[in-house]
């Protein structure tokens, strides 16, 4: 895939807003793109495997993925499941 296609995809995902806020009924919240961690060493995934998370759900505070990936996934589901939801939403818009 070309860099242009990657950027187009990431822009589309970012314009959706935070997936967690969306699930809570708050649409169009600002977001940061979180690259899904794959493998044992937490290797960063491709730019096509990103989920949109607001700062609160991404990296700031006790509800964020980076505060506790385990707690985050217990509450919201795995990164892969969230990615599936995001792709379903953005591809049906």
N, C-alpha and C positions, 0 to 999 in steps of 0.2 A: 504494500500500500504506500501511496505517496504521502509526503509530509502535508500536502494540501488536504488530502482526504482525512488524515489524522486530525488536523486542525478543525476541519469542518465538523467532524464527529464530536470532538471535545466542545466546540462552541454550542452545538445542539444540546449536548448533555448539560452544559453549564446554564443554558437559557431555561432549562426546566426548573431549576431551583433545587433546594435540599429535599432529597427523597424522604427523609424522616419527617421533616416539617410538613411535607405533602401528605404523608400518611396520617398526620395529626390534624389535617384540615387547613393548614396554612400554606397556601400555594404561592409560588413565585418568591420564595425567600432567597436572599443572596447565598451563593455557595462557592465552595472551593472544590476542586476535583481531587478525589481520593483514588489513587491507584491501588487496585486490589492486590493484596500480598499473596504471593503464590509460593508454594514449596516450603521447605523446612527453614531456610535461611531468610524468609520474608522477602524474597526477590521481588522487585517492582515489576508489575505487569505492563503490558503494552498500553499505548494511549487509547486503545479501543476497549480496555477493561477498566473503566473509571466510573465511580459513582459520585453524584453531586451531594455534598454535605455542607451545611452552614458551619461557621466556625465553632459554634456550640456543640454540634454533633460530630465535628471532625477532630478538633484539637484542643478546645478550651473547656475546661470544667469536667466534672465527674461523669457527665453523660456522653462524653466524647469517645470516639473510637480509639484515639491515641492515649487516652487516660487508662482505659481498660478494654482491650479488644474482646476479651472473654465476656465481660458484662454487657458490652455493646451488642455482641452477637446473640447472647442469651435473650436480650430484650427485643431486638429488632430483626433477628435472623442473620444468616451468614452473608458475607459480602457478595457471594455468588448469587444468592436469592435476591438480594437488593438490586444487583445488576440486572437480573432477569426482569424485575418489576420496572426498573428505569427504562430498559430497552423496549418493553411492551408499551409503556406510556408514550415515549417519544416517537416510536414508530407508528403509533396510531393517531398522532396529532394531525 
